[in-house]
Structures are given as structure tokens and as C-alpha cells.
Amino acid sequence: MDPNATPANRFNELPTETQEFLPKLQKENIDLMTEGLKLVRAILTIGRFMKWVVIIFLSLVVGTVTLYDNLMKMWGWLHPGK
């Protein structure tokens, strides 16, 4: 789409479905879609954050179990009779 074209010409370059959809929009619909986009952005941000929270939690669990197992092995080497 040519950004320098007049609005009427830019509208003509849009797909037919979009041309039929845009005139039906009211101010409330546009405000709702704007808020919806903000909500989707926030959900995606929280999703990325939660992904890392889960990865870090699982890493800590596996690391703790591995450390405990290796410490018990070392304890067994240092105190073989117990």
C-alpha cells in the first residue's frame, strides 16, 4: 500500500472483506478493539514471564535433587561405614 496516497485511494487498495468491514465500525467498536489489543499485549507479556518462571522453577527442582544426590554420594565416600 502506498502511504503517500490519499485516504480514498488507500481504501481502494484494501481487500474487499476489509472494505466491507470498515464502514460498519462505530467509535465504541474502535475503542473496544484498541483496548483488546492492549489486553492481548499484556497477556503475551505475562505469558513470556510465566514461561521463564516455570523454566526457572523446574531448573531449581532438578538442580536441588541433583545436588542432594551428589552430596549423599560424597558423604558415602567420606564415611563408608555408615
Secondary structure, 3 states (H helix, E strand, C coil): CCCCCCHHHHHHCCCHHHHHHHHHCCHHHHHHHHHHHHHHHHHHHHHHHHHHHHHHHHHHHHHHHHHHHHHHHHHHHHCCCC
